Amino acid sequence: MIHNSIEIKAWMNFPKFMGNKVLDNILRRSNRNFGKAFAADSGAIYWDAKSLGLDHVEAFRLASHDVQNHILRDCTQSLMREAFAIERAGMAFAAKMVLLSDDLESRILYSQFGFQEASHYQAIAAYIPAEPRGLDEDPFLALLKDAIERGGRMSLTLIIQVLLEGWGLLHYKKLAKDCLSAELAEEFRLIVQDEAHHHGSGIALLDLSAMDTEERSLALQTIRSLLGMVAVGPWSIASILCKHLAPDDDPRRFYPELRHDEDTSLKLQQLKRLLLAGGAQSLVEILDNENMFLLERV
């Protein structure tokens, strides 16, 4: 029996490795970063204490040079792991949107996105020492994977292009600006150029009226989950600090020095502005009534 449908899997960790030399040679000729993945120095530090906000943490300042370097390496690996997974998931997003497109321009657009996401993925992978495992266990990456696999065309336009790629622009610009590696900084700057087009086209294409009730509900639930994760604060960096400086303590002890209240509130408002810029006022009203953009929710 012939099936004319395909289930999209946004693999975070792929189940198999093909190892085809012919394909490897073709990909090397078409992608300048192909074949460079997972060969980076495991001790590399790409961002300093000031760029990560660690200069405000007294326990970090008082720690030995070796401990500080261990913390900075773990923070570097955490940031690169997330960027790696996001760009890998971007290939699945682009592939699905190609298939969901019902006009020629959109199909061309998302086909171009697919090439760009593959290039971004290879660029980031070249600065990682080994393939990250257990990516699905990260709550944010699991949410991203689920959104891509379950979403329809308009919910994906909203969540991925308008919201996440818009937010990613701010994040990647800061990573590029503060990066200690000139080569990696340039890769992030090139990614930002493409992501700006992804975000801008999302705003141009978003049509909330094209969502049915089920898709609208799924989009709202995904955004609620994302806002909830953001509101948790700088858990990742605080956990790294705890690991090296206070292994028996609660990571939230570092929140005041990491400026959780100020920075997390700013991030929530940034996400709100991105939704408004994309024309999702009706969804913002619902989320506003639920206090989803507030750090302290009544």
Secondary structure, 3 states (H helix, E strand, C coil): CCCCCCCCCCCCCCCCCCCCHHHHHHHHHHCCCCCCCCCCCCCCCCCCHHHHCHHHCHHHHHCCHHHHHHHHHHHHHHHHHHHHHHHHHHHHHHHHHHHHCCCHHHHHHHHHHHHHHHHHHHHHHCCCCCCCCCHHHCHHHHHHHHHHHHCCHHHHHHHHHHHHHHHHHHHHHHHHHHCCCHHHHHHHHHHHHHHHHHHHHHHHHCCHHHCCHHHHHHHHHHHHHHHHHHHCCCHHHHHHHHHHHCCCCCHHHHCCCCCHHHHHHHHHHHHHHHHHHCCCHHHHHHHHHCCCCCCCCC
